[in-house]
Amino acid sequence: MKRIAMLSLLAVVLCVDEVFGQVVGDTISELNVIGKQEKKLKSSSPVYSMSDEDMLRLGVTDITDALHRLPGITLRDYGGAGGIKTVSVRGFGSQHTGVSYDGMMLNEGQNGEIDLHRYTLDNLKTLSLSVGEKDDIFVTARSNSTAATINLETEKWKGVMGKITTGAWGMINPMIGFGVPISDNLSLSANVDYLHADNNYPFTLMNVATETREHRSHSKMDQMHGEFDLKWQMGNSTMLATKAYYYNNERELPGIVHYYTDENDENLHERNAFIQARLKSILTEKVSLMLNGKWDYASTEYHNGMPSGGVTSADYWQREYYGSGAIMYSPTDILAFDYSVDYFVNSLNTTLNNTSHANRKSLLQSFAGKLSEQRLTLVARALWSNYFGEAHRLSPAFSLSYKIIEDADLYFRASFKEIFRMPSFKELYFFHLGDTDLKPENTRQINLGLTHQGRIGDRMKLSLTLDGYYNWITDKIVSVPINMFVWRNINMAKVVATGIDATLALTYDINKVQSVEIAGNYSLQRVMNKTDKESPYFDNQIAYTPLHSGSVTLSWKNPWVNLSATYDGMGERWTTNEHSQDTRLAGFMEFSASAFRNFTIKKTDITIRASMMNILDKQYDIVAHYPMPGRSWKISFAVKY
C-alpha cells in the first residue's frame, strides 16, 4: 500500500493538455448558440476535461480508461469489454453522479449505477467532469441536481468516417458515421456502431497454496447503438438541435469466481431509445431563451436460468416525458441572472408482483446569478426540488474564483453546494435490489482549491490544480454487489468524506514538430462511516472506496509514431464496511502503452492505432471475485473523408 501511495504521489495529476478550457452557455457566438469559451483556469468549482485529440494522444482506450485519468473518481468494473462499469465521485456514490449527454441530463431510467460501457469514444468529442456547482448558469434546473456531473459531447460529423477496432478475446467493433449539409442553415449527421466480444480471458485462481489457470465463461456480449442529429440555424440568433438515440445490448453475465466455481446462466438484455430537442435564442440584446424537450424509453430484461436465494427472472420498462425552459437576463457585461424550470414524469412497469407500476412527477426550479469580471467570478444558485407526494427541498449553492496575482495565472477557488437526491426507481423497485423504505440522500460539499497555468522558459508549459474538500452525507444510499445485476441497497445514517485531488500537466517542446508531456492525477479519499459511535465499524472506510488512487502518463508527440505509456491504479479497499482479511481487496498498479500515426492521402485522413493494456499481466479485482483481464491488446484503423 505504501508503494502504491508513493507511486501515486509521484503521479500528481491530470491527463489533459488543455486543462483550462470550459464551455459555458452565457452568450451566442458565431451565429450558433454554443456558449462562450471560459478557461477552466478561472472555474470556481473543479472541472476536468479531455478532448478527442487529448484522448488519442494520451493513449485512452475507452470511456472508463478516460475516467481513470481524472481525479476523485472511483470505478467499479466487472472486467472485459462486456463488463458493467460504473463510477462514483469523492465518495458520493455513482447514483449521485449525473451524466449529461449533448447538454441534456440522462434520466432516471439510466440513473443509479449508470453503465458507462454503453458510451464509446468513436463518436465522442469531449469528456469532462464537473464537481459541485457549475459556472454556467444558463442550463436546465435538472443539471444542478447532482453532486457531480460527467459531461459527454458527441462529434457532429462532417464528411464520412469509418472505423474498425479489433482486440483480444474476440472483440470486434466496426463503426461508420457521416455528416452532410442539407442547406446553408440545415445539417444532419448520423453514426452507428456494433460491438461483439467473447470476453473469455484467462486468469489465475488462488486457493490457499494451490494456483490454477482458468478462463472466464458466460461473458459474451453483442451491442449496437446509433444516433441521428439534425441542426437548424434559424437566422442569426436562434438554433434548434435535435437528437435521436437507440441502444441495444444483449450480454451474458459472468458468475462469481469462488472456490473453482464460476458457473452462471444469467443474461441481460437492455434497450434504450430517446428523442431530445433544444432551442436556444437571443430574444433581445440582454435576454436569451432556452427550451428543451425529451421522450425516453428504457427496458431491462433479466433472465436467471439457475435461480437461487430468491433471485428470479424479471423485466422492467421505464419511460420519461420531460420539458424544460430557461430565461437569462444580462443587464451588464459582467452580470447575469437565470431562471430555469423543469417538469418531468417517470413511470415504471415490471413483471413482478410486488410492484407492477410506479409513477413519479417532479418539478425543479432554479434561480441563479453570476458576476464575472477580469479577476473575480461569483456564482450563487437556489434549487427548489418538488417530487410530488414524496419530498421537497430548497438547496443553495455558492462558488467563487479570484485571481490572486494580477500578472500571473494563479487563481483561488471556493465553493459550497447542498443537494438531496431521491432514490431512483431501480433502487426502490428492482427485485433483490430495491428497497421501498429508502430515504432520500442529503449531501453538502465544501471545496477549496488553487489553479495555475504558465510557462517555464520558452519551451515548457505547466498547468496544475490542487483541491481539498469536505463532504458530509446523511441517509447515504450504499450499494453492495451480489452479482453483475443484483445489488443490495441500504441507508447509512451519516458518512463524512475528506480528501485531496491534485492534477499536473507538464509539456516540453523539443522542437517545432516534437514534444514530450507528462500528466497525472492523484486522489486521497477518506470516506468514513459515522453512523454509530458504539459500532465496531465506526470510522471505517466505506465499501469499495480506496484511500489512494492515481495515474501518470508520459507521451511523445512526433512526426513518425506518437507514443504514450500509462501507469495507474488504486490502494486497498474493502467489500463491506467490516474491515477484515476476508473482506479486503488488495491494491494494484497497471501499466499500459499505446502508439498511433496520423497521415493524409489526398483528401482522406487515416489514423492507425495499437494499444497494449496491463502489459505486466497484473492479476487483480475491482469488484470481489470478478477478476480483471490480464495482458490484452487492441488495434484500430480509422478513415475520414
Secondary structure, 3 states (H helix, E strand, C coil): CHHHHHHHHHCCCCCCCCCCCEEECCCCECCECCCEEECHHHCCCCEEEEEHHHHHHCCCCCHHHHHHCCCCEEEEECCCCCCCEEEEECCCCHHHEEEEECCEECCCCCCCCCCHHHCCCCCEEEEEEEECCCCCCCCCCHHHCCCEEEEEEECCCCEEEEEEEEECCCEEEEEEEEEEECCCCEEEEEEEEEEEECCCCEEEEEECCEEEEEECCCCCEEEEEEEEEEEEEECCCEEEEEEEEEEEEEEEECCCCECCECCCCEEEEEEEEEEEEEEEEECCCCEEEEEEEEEEEEEEEEEECCCECCECCEEEEEEEEEEEEEEEECCCCCEEEEEEEEEEEEEEEECCCCCCEEEEEEEEEEEEEEEECCCEEEEEEEEEEEECCCEEEEEEEEEEEEECCCCCCEEEEEEEEEEEECCCHHHHHCCCCCCCCCCCEEEEEEEEEEEEEEEECCCEEEEEEEEEEEEEEEEEEEEEECCCCCEEEEEEEEEEEEEEEEEEEEEEECCCCCEEEEEEEEEEEEEEECCCCCCCCCCCECCCCCCEEEEEEEEEECCCCEEEEEEEEECCEECCCCCCHHHEECCEEEEEEEEEEEEEECCEEEEEEEEEECCCCCCCEEECCEECCCCEEEEEEEEEC
